[in-house]
């Protein structure tokens, strides 16, 4: 599918009226010119986890992208981490759970069904074949949503293991924490000193975000009879470039009712996928100009 990213580029030598070919200005990002239903770009990563210099570059890029998206579109970042990568960062995940307040939900590739548990006959055949029993083959793609927004710190801890997604959408007024003062003497209490009280209220109020219910309607379409899908608070779309190209325009549009911009580590694409309902070309050009002055140190 990556061959689609360079097709249809105009020849600027033919006419001044021909759109400028600005591919080099957004490198290492590559835009999918044939995709007209959204803005779609892809960036290669050497491997997962990437080299330290690559990872440091990505951290700075994501931070600058967040600032520009807030400025231009008034959207906020929401970080998600797929369960299958938790084992690689388990200690950090547990250590920061109280701070980030992760909520468990489902991740779903378009049109996929939830796996069924193995039958007794399945287990018998696996044992007789001598093959390893892969528990993940019988588990849905669970993922966690960090209810407390701390994207820079969350990326610093978890980015690079092919399991992070950052979705950007406008703040839901319902998630605004109640405005009531807490007496300073109460905050000095031994129990309250163990918690970020403001962060705790913010995380609790995040559960009122309309994203939760809408994600189950949109990303969970076709799973209405599934008890597992019914029981989770949200379903996050898991998208790679081939899946985005395969979606009907109305399906893709429905995903952009959940978020404005979507950034994901995609192991299938061996890199980062960036999709948006907005045209991000000028933003990427500006950011790449800024990033040319950034020189990460390769410690590998």
C-alpha positions as CSV (number, residue, x, y, z in Angstrom):
1,X,0.0,0.0,0.0
2,X,3.0,2.4,0.5
3,X,3.4,2.6,-3.2
4,X,0.2,4.7,-3.2
5,X,1.9,7.5,-1.3
6,X,3.8,8.8,-4.3
7,X,1.3,8.4,-7.2
8,X,-0.2,11.4,-8.8
9,X,2.5,13.9,-7.9
10,X,2.4,16.8,-10.3
11,X,5.2,18.0,-12.6
12,X,5.8,21.6,-11.6
13,X,7.8,22.3,-14.8
14,X,4.8,22.1,-17.1
15,X,2.8,25.1,-15.9
16,X,2.7,27.7,-13.1
17,X,-0.9,26.7,-12.6
18,X,0.1,23.1,-11.7
19,X,0.0,22.6,-7.9
20,X,3.5,22.6,-6.4
21,X,5.1,19.3,-5.6
22,X,6.0,19.8,-2.0
23,X,6.9,16.2,-1.1
24,X,10.4,17.0,-0.1
25,X,9.3,19.7,2.3
26,X,7.4,17.2,4.6
27,X,10.1,14.5,4.6
28,X,10.4,12.1,6.4
29,X,6.6,12.2,6.2
30,X,5.1,11.0,2.9
31,X,1.6,12.1,1.9
32,X,-0.9,9.7,0.3
33,X,-1.8,11.9,-2.7
34,X,-4.5,9.4,-3.9
35,X,-6.4,9.7,-0.6
36,X,-9.0,12.5,-1.0
37,X,-11.4,11.6,1.9
38,X,-8.9,12.8,4.5
39,X,-5.3,14.0,4.9
40,X,-3.1,10.8,5.2
41,X,0.6,10.7,5.7
42,X,3.1,8.0,6.8
43,X,6.6,8.1,8.3
44,X,9.0,5.1,8.4
45,X,10.6,3.9,11.6
46,X,13.7,1.8,11.4
47,X,12.3,-0.7,13.9
48,X,10.1,-1.1,17.0
49,X,11.5,0.0,19.4
50,X,13.3,2.6,17.3
51,X,16.8,3.8,17.8
52,X,17.1,6.4,20.6
53,X,17.8,9.2,18.2
54,X,14.7,8.4,16.2
55,X,12.6,8.1,19.4
56,X,13.9,11.5,20.6
57,X,13.0,13.1,17.3
58,X,9.5,11.7,17.5
59,X,9.0,12.9,21.0
60,X,9.9,16.5,19.9
61,X,7.8,16.2,16.8
62,X,4.7,15.1,18.7
63,X,5.1,17.9,21.2
64,X,5.3,20.5,18.5
65,X,2.4,18.9,16.6
66,X,0.3,19.0,19.7
67,X,1.0,22.7,20.1
68,X,0.1,23.5,16.5
69,X,-3.1,21.5,16.6
70,X,-4.2,23.2,19.8
71,X,-3.5,26.6,18.2
72,X,-5.2,25.9,14.9
73,X,-8.0,23.6,15.7
74,X,-8.5,23.9,19.5
75,X,-8.1,20.1,19.9
76,X,-6.6,18.2,22.9
77,X,-4.5,15.0,22.8
78,X,-5.7,11.7,24.3
79,X,-3.2,8.9,24.6
80,X,-4.1,5.2,24.3
81,X,-1.8,2.2,24.9
82,X,-2.6,-1.2,23.5
83,X,-2.6,-4.0,26.1
84,X,-0.3,-6.3,24.0
85,X,2.5,-3.9,24.6
86,X,2.0,-3.5,28.3
87,X,4.4,-6.4,29.1
88,X,7.2,-4.3,27.6
89,X,6.6,-1.4,29.9
90,X,4.8,-3.1,32.8
91,X,6.7,-1.5,35.6
92,X,6.4,2.0,34.3
93,X,2.7,1.4,33.6
94,X,2.0,0.2,37.1
95,X,4.1,2.9,38.7
96,X,2.3,5.7,36.9
97,X,-1.2,4.3,37.0
98,X,-2.3,6.5,39.9
99,X,-1.0,9.5,38.0
100,X,-2.5,8.8,34.5
101,X,-5.6,6.9,35.6
102,X,-5.8,4.4,32.7
103,X,-9.2,3.1,31.7
104,X,-9.5,-0.3,29.9
105,X,-11.5,-0.6,26.7
106,X,-11.2,-2.3,23.3
107,X,-9.2,-1.5,20.2
108,X,-10.7,-2.7,16.9
109,X,-9.5,-2.9,13.4
110,X,-12.3,-2.1,10.9
111,X,-14.8,-4.9,10.4
112,X,-13.1,-7.4,12.6
113,X,-15.0,-9.7,15.0
114,X,-13.9,-10.4,18.5
115,X,-12.1,-13.8,18.8
116,X,-13.9,-16.7,20.4
117,X,-12.3,-18.6,23.3
118,X,-10.7,-21.9,22.3
119,X,-12.9,-25.0,22.5
120,X,-11.8,-28.2,24.1
121,X,-11.1,-29.6,20.7
122,X,-9.0,-26.5,19.8
123,X,-6.9,-27.0,22.9
124,X,-6.5,-30.7,22.2
125,X,-5.3,-30.1,18.7
126,X,-2.8,-27.4,19.9
127,X,-1.4,-29.8,22.5
128,X,-1.1,-32.6,20.0
129,X,0.6,-30.4,17.4
130,X,3.2,-29.3,19.9
131,X,2.7,-25.7,18.9
132,X,3.0,-22.9,21.5
133,X,-0.3,-21.8,22.9
134,X,-0.6,-18.1,22.1
135,X,-3.1,-16.6,24.6
136,X,-3.2,-13.3,22.6
137,X,-4.8,-15.2,19.7
138,X,-7.9,-15.7,21.8
139,X,-8.1,-12.3,23.3
140,X,-9.6,-9.1,21.9
141,X,-7.4,-6.1,21.2
142,X,-7.7,-4.5,24.6
143,X,-6.3,-1.0,25.1
144,X,-6.0,1.7,27.8
145,X,-7.1,5.3,27.6
146,X,-5.1,7.6,29.9
147,X,-7.8,9.8,31.4
148,X,-5.4,12.4,32.7
149,X,-3.8,14.3,29.8
150,X,0.0,14.2,30.1
151,X,1.0,13.4,26.6
152,X,4.6,14.4,26.7
153,X,5.3,12.3,29.8
154,X,3.2,9.4,28.5
155,X,5.0,9.3,25.2
156,X,8.3,9.5,27.0
157,X,7.4,6.4,29.0
158,X,5.5,4.3,26.4
159,X,6.2,5.5,22.8
160,X,8.3,3.1,20.6
161,X,6.7,-0.3,21.3
162,X,4.2,-0.2,18.4
163,X,1.2,0.2,20.8
164,X,0.5,3.9,21.2
165,X,-2.2,6.0,19.6
166,X,-2.9,9.6,20.1
167,X,-6.3,10.9,19.1
168,X,-7.0,14.7,19.1
169,X,-10.5,16.1,19.6
170,X,-12.2,19.2,21.0
171,X,-12.8,19.2,24.7
172,X,-16.3,18.1,25.8
173,X,-17.7,20.7,28.2
174,X,-19.2,17.9,30.3
175,X,-15.6,16.9,31.3
176,X,-14.8,20.2,33.0
177,X,-14.2,19.5,36.7
178,X,-16.5,21.2,39.2
179,X,-15.1,24.5,40.4
180,X,-15.0,24.3,44.1
181,X,-12.1,25.3,46.4
182,X,-10.4,22.8,48.6
183,X,-9.1,24.4,51.9
184,X,-5.3,24.3,52.0
185,X,-5.3,22.7,55.4
186,X,-7.2,19.7,53.9
187,X,-4.6,19.2,51.2
188,X,-2.0,18.9,54.0
189,X,-3.8,15.9,55.4
190,X,-1.7,12.7,55.3
191,X,-4.2,10.9,53.0
192,X,-4.7,13.7,50.5
193,X,-1.0,14.4,50.2
194,X,-0.7,11.0,48.5
195,X,-2.8,12.1,45.6
196,X,-2.9,14.8,42.9
197,X,-6.4,16.0,43.9
198,X,-6.9,18.2,40.9
199,X,-5.7,15.4,38.6
200,X,-8.0,13.0,40.3
201,X,-11.0,15.1,39.7
202,X,-9.9,15.7,36.1
203,X,-9.6,12.0,35.5
204,X,-13.0,11.2,37.1
205,X,-14.7,13.9,35.0
206,X,-13.1,12.5,31.8
207,X,-15.5,9.5,32.1
208,X,-18.3,12.0,31.0
209,X,-16.6,12.5,27.6
210,X,-19.1,11.8,24.8
211,X,-16.2,10.1,23.0
212,X,-16.9,7.0,25.1
213,X,-20.5,6.3,24.0
214,X,-19.9,7.5,20.4
215,X,-16.9,5.3,20.0
216,X,-18.9,2.2,20.8
217,X,-21.5,3.2,18.2
218,X,-19.0,4.0,15.5
219,X,-16.0,1.8,16.0
220,X,-18.2,-0.9,17.5
221,X,-20.6,-1.2,14.6
222,X,-21.4,-4.8,14.0
223,X,-20.6,-5.9,17.6
224,X,-24.0,-4.9,19.0
225,X,-24.7,-8.5,20.1
226,X,-21.3,-9.0,21.8
227,X,-21.4,-9.0,25.6
228,X,-17.7,-8.0,25.7
229,X,-18.2,-5.0,23.5
230,X,-21.3,-4.0,25.5
231,X,-19.4,-4.1,28.8
232,X,-16.5,-1.9,27.8
233,X,-16.6,1.9,28.2
234,X,-15.1,2.7,24.7
235,X,-13.8,1.1,21.5
236,X,-10.8,2.7,19.8
237,X,-10.3,2.3,16.1
238,X,-7.0,0.7,15.2
239,X,-6.1,1.9,11.7
240,X,-3.2,1.3,9.3
241,X,-2.8,2.8,5.9
242,X,-4.3,-0.1,4.0
243,X,-7.4,-0.1,6.2
244,X,-7.8,3.6,5.7
245,X,-7.6,3.2,2.0
246,X,-10.1,0.4,2.1
247,X,-12.8,2.3,4.1
248,X,-15.7,3.7,2.3
249,X,-15.8,7.5,2.4
250,X,-18.8,7.5,4.7
251,X,-17.1,5.0,7.1
252,X,-14.0,7.2,7.2
253,X,-16.1,10.2,7.8
254,X,-17.7,8.5,10.8
255,X,-14.3,7.9,12.4
256,X,-13.6,11.6,12.1
257,X,-16.7,12.3,14.1
258,X,-14.8,10.7,17.0
259,X,-11.6,12.7,16.5
260,X,-10.1,15.4,14.3
261,X,-6.6,14.0,14.0
262,X,-5.3,10.5,14.5
263,X,-1.6,9.5,15.1
264,X,-0.7,5.8,15.6
265,X,2.3,3.6,15.8
266,X,1.6,1.0,13.1
267,X,3.6,-2.2,13.1
268,X,2.1,-3.3,9.8
269,X,3.2,0.0,8.1
270,X,6.6,-0.2,10.0
271,X,6.1,3.4,11.0
272,X,3.8,6.2,12.1
273,X,0.4,6.9,10.5
274,X,-1.1,10.4,10.6
275,X,-4.7,10.9,9.5
276,X,-6.8,14.1,9.8
277,X,-10.1,15.7,8.7
278,X,-8.0,18.9,8.3
279,X,-5.4,19.5,5.6
280,X,-2.2,19.3,7.6
281,X,0.2,20.0,4.7
282,X,1.2,23.5,5.8
283,X,1.5,22.5,9.4
284,X,3.8,19.6,8.5
285,X,5.9,21.8,6.2
286,X,6.4,24.4,9.0
287,X,7.1,21.7,11.6
288,X,9.7,20.0,9.4
289,X,11.4,23.3,8.9
290,X,11.6,23.6,12.7
291,X,12.7,20.0,13.1
292,X,15.7,20.5,10.8
293,X,17.4,22.5,13.5
294,X,16.8,19.7,16.0
295,X,19.8,17.3,16.3
296,X,19.0,14.3,18.5
297,X,21.9,12.4,20.0
298,X,22.1,8.8,18.9
299,X,23.2,6.9,22.0
300,X,22.8,3.4,20.5
